[in-house]
């Protein structure tokens, strides 16, 4: 069985694809199946999250591209930016993983959260979509941000463990 354990930034050749929904892209140890049907073992750094387009490799040197699988989500749209910000605030206040786009929010299907944002005045559509939630202020960003640093400064007195600190 092929083992994948290292993220790489670039590859001239991609040998296969690994399509996973977001909850499986958060897991650092698991078995999965490539698009070709081959079974693989993922052994990633604890806390690593795979993003759509990430490249992985292992001992044999083959490269696999991660593909975010479409999954059931709610697309939240609002009549104005203030209402969108209110919805984002209330979702964040509930520690809800949220994908943020230009004029919209995307969350996993949850009828309670749907009722909440509808009650705030949002419009909600059910859809099958790739789910790429924000990584969080101290997580180091994701595909839409610069990978060199954190999204927010970490106070010196605050101890935060990051896999890169090892």
C-alpha positions as CSV (number, residue, x, y, z in Angstrom):
1,X,0.0,0.0,0.0
2,X,1.3,3.4,-0.9
3,X,2.0,5.8,2.0
4,X,1.6,9.6,1.7
5,X,3.2,11.7,4.4
6,X,4.7,14.8,2.9
7,X,3.2,18.0,1.4
8,X,5.2,19.5,-1.4
9,X,4.8,22.9,-3.1
10,X,5.4,21.9,-6.8
11,X,5.6,18.8,-9.0
12,X,6.2,18.5,-12.7
13,X,4.1,15.3,-12.8
14,X,1.0,14.3,-10.8
15,X,0.4,10.6,-10.8
16,X,-3.0,10.4,-9.3
17,X,-5.8,12.2,-7.5
18,X,-7.2,11.9,-3.9
19,X,-10.7,13.2,-3.6
20,X,-11.9,13.8,-0.1
21,X,-14.7,15.8,1.7
22,X,-13.5,18.4,4.2
23,X,-14.0,16.2,7.3
24,X,-11.6,13.6,5.9
25,X,-9.1,16.3,4.8
26,X,-8.8,17.3,8.5
27,X,-7.7,13.8,9.6
28,X,-4.0,13.1,9.7
29,X,-4.1,9.3,9.9
30,X,-6.4,7.4,7.6
31,X,-6.8,5.0,4.7
32,X,-8.2,6.4,1.5
33,X,-8.7,5.4,-2.1
34,X,-7.1,7.3,-5.1
35,X,-9.1,8.0,-8.3
36,X,-7.2,5.1,-9.9
37,X,-8.7,2.8,-7.2
38,X,-5.4,2.2,-5.4
39,X,-5.7,2.2,-1.6
40,X,-3.3,4.6,0.2
41,X,-2.4,5.4,3.8
42,X,-2.2,9.0,4.9
43,X,0.3,9.8,7.7
44,X,0.5,13.6,8.0
45,X,1.7,15.9,10.6
46,X,-0.8,16.2,13.5
47,X,-3.1,19.2,12.9
48,X,-2.4,19.3,9.1
49,X,-5.4,20.1,6.9
50,X,-5.4,19.2,3.3
51,X,-6.7,21.8,0.9
52,X,-7.9,21.5,-2.7
53,X,-4.9,21.4,-4.9
54,X,-2.3,20.3,-2.3
55,X,0.3,17.9,-3.5
56,X,1.4,14.8,-1.4
57,X,4.2,12.4,-1.8
58,X,5.7,9.4,0.0
59,X,8.7,7.1,-0.2
60,X,8.2,5.9,-3.8
61,X,8.3,9.5,-5.1
62,X,4.8,9.4,-6.8
63,X,2.8,12.7,-6.4
64,X,-0.9,12.8,-5.6
65,X,-3.0,15.9,-5.9
66,X,-5.7,16.5,-3.3
67,X,-9.2,17.3,-4.7
68,X,-11.9,18.7,-2.5
69,X,-15.0,16.5,-3.0
70,X,-18.3,18.3,-3.4
71,X,-20.5,17.8,-0.3
72,X,-23.8,19.1,1.0
73,X,-23.5,22.7,2.1
74,X,-25.6,25.9,2.6
75,X,-24.7,29.0,0.6
76,X,-25.6,32.1,2.6
77,X,-26.2,35.4,0.7
78,X,-27.4,38.7,2.1
79,X,-28.9,41.8,0.8
80,X,-26.0,44.0,2.0
81,X,-22.5,43.7,3.5
82,X,-23.7,44.6,7.0
83,X,-26.1,41.7,7.2
84,X,-23.4,39.4,5.8
85,X,-21.1,40.5,8.5
86,X,-23.8,39.9,11.1
87,X,-24.3,36.4,9.8
88,X,-20.5,35.7,9.8
89,X,-20.3,37.1,13.4
90,X,-23.1,34.8,14.7
91,X,-21.7,31.8,12.9
92,X,-18.2,32.5,14.3
93,X,-19.7,33.0,17.7
94,X,-20.9,29.4,17.5
95,X,-17.5,28.2,16.3
96,X,-19.0,27.2,13.0
97,X,-16.5,26.3,10.2
98,X,-17.3,28.9,7.5
99,X,-16.0,29.4,4.0
100,X,-15.9,33.1,3.1
101,X,-16.3,34.3,-0.4
102,X,-17.0,37.7,-2.2
103,X,-20.5,38.4,-1.0
104,X,-21.3,34.9,0.4
105,X,-20.7,32.4,3.2
106,X,-20.7,28.6,2.9
107,X,-21.4,26.3,5.9
108,X,-22.0,22.6,6.3
109,X,-25.7,21.5,6.3
110,X,-27.1,22.2,9.8
111,X,-30.9,23.0,10.1
112,X,-30.4,25.0,13.3
113,X,-27.7,27.3,11.7
114,X,-29.9,27.6,8.6
115,X,-32.8,28.8,10.7
116,X,-30.5,31.2,12.6
117,X,-29.2,33.0,9.4
118,X,-32.7,33.0,7.9
119,X,-33.9,34.7,11.1
120,X,-31.2,37.3,10.6
121,X,-32.6,38.0,7.1
122,X,-30.2,36.0,4.9
123,X,-31.1,33.9,1.9
124,X,-29.9,30.2,2.1
125,X,-29.5,27.8,-0.8
126,X,-28.7,24.1,-0.4
127,X,-25.9,23.0,-2.8
128,X,-23.3,20.4,-3.4
129,X,-20.0,22.3,-3.3
130,X,-16.3,22.0,-2.4
131,X,-16.1,23.1,1.2
132,X,-12.9,25.1,2.1
133,X,-13.6,26.9,5.5
134,X,-11.3,29.5,6.9
135,X,-8.3,28.1,8.7
136,X,-8.6,30.5,11.6
137,X,-6.6,33.5,12.7
138,X,-3.7,31.5,14.2
139,X,-3.6,28.7,11.7
140,X,-1.3,30.2,9.1
141,X,-3.8,30.9,6.4
142,X,-5.0,28.8,3.4
143,X,-4.9,28.9,-0.4
144,X,-6.1,32.5,-0.7
145,X,-3.5,34.0,1.6
146,X,0.2,34.4,1.8
147,X,1.8,31.2,3.3
148,X,4.7,33.0,4.9
149,X,3.0,34.1,8.1
150,X,0.1,34.0,10.4
151,X,-3.1,35.9,9.6
152,X,-3.0,37.6,13.0
153,X,-0.1,38.2,15.3
154,X,0.3,35.9,18.3
155,X,0.9,37.7,21.6
156,X,4.3,36.7,23.0
157,X,2.8,35.5,26.3
158,X,0.4,33.2,24.4
159,X,1.6,29.6,23.9
160,X,0.2,28.1,20.8
161,X,1.5,24.8,19.5
162,X,1.8,24.6,15.7
163,X,3.2,21.6,13.8
164,X,5.8,23.9,12.2
165,X,7.2,24.6,15.7
166,X,8.6,21.1,16.1
